[in-house]
């Protein structure tokens, strides 16, 4: 198996140049989100009866898995109080109204309810912040009912525990865990553009890598780590139960009948892949088989031109060495 033309260091450089959200940009986004949160916290101190209880940066920015194309960030917004509506449109309007009170300098069009979240736009940077509501009932581990961005249903979750779970795997593979997730997300984004019927949520990708991590996989060699990811999908046909025991016993998980079975690590009742059909699972498997074959061909190619050709089948034409 030859790595003369493209090796780990070349994939790492490609990731740095084309895949990753630049550190300066990530720091800028985090600072902007932090200012937003701090302003709400200041308002909370001045208005202790205010229904917004806590705001936490979540999603790929918080976990370090954001791609270069990132142009919005997620903030979980915990709300509590007898007057808080449970009807989704009314809840979004309710939170938007209170955010406008917390940010009186914002114009009305900068705080807009969307289908399942509230968008806060910063005119200077053009950054959009998606405020995702969570109905909170005082749980010490910050469990609450999140408005799902998939279908608007309420899902029990704990954002601090999700971030703790992500941190555990980042610490097990410093630098490499987040990087290999970003590379797989970049591949999935390319497949979504090019392959009919392909969908593969970033969170599901993260959970597969978390499982591989718990199973003892080493992610320090990116061609090998990617190949192991695609091999896992192909061997399991995307039908193996993915489950974790960090915050509950695996025996608490009921029988799962959906084709893809990836269980939320902080809520044993939430199958994060529940809405995926058999045909969608098959498309993921087909894409993984093609990517795995391309990597095999790239690692055995005799010329640099052929090697790059096969890696472009994985990452698209932006891959150059």
ZIHUQUI-V466310 format. One record per run of one state. SS is the DSSP state (A for helix, B for strand, O for the rest). FROM is the first residue (numbers start at 0). LEN is the number of residues. If there is no record, write none. Layout:
ss = <SS:SS>
from = <FROM:FROM>
len = <LEN:LEN>
//
This chain:
ss = <O:A:B:O:A:O:B:A:O:B:O:B:O:A:O:A:B:O:B:O:B:O:B:O:B:A:O:A:O:A:O:A:O:B:O:A:O:B:O:B:O:A:O:A:O>
from = <0:7:19:20:22:46:51:58:63:66:67:71:79:87:102:107:110:113:117:121:127:136:142:147:153:158:172:175:194:201:214:221:236:240:242:249:252:260:263:270:271:277:300:303:315>
len = <7:12:1:2:24:5:7:5:3:1:4:8:8:15:5:3:3:4:4:6:9:6:5:6:5:14:3:19:7:13:7:15:4:2:7:3:8:3:7:1:6:23:3:12:6>
//
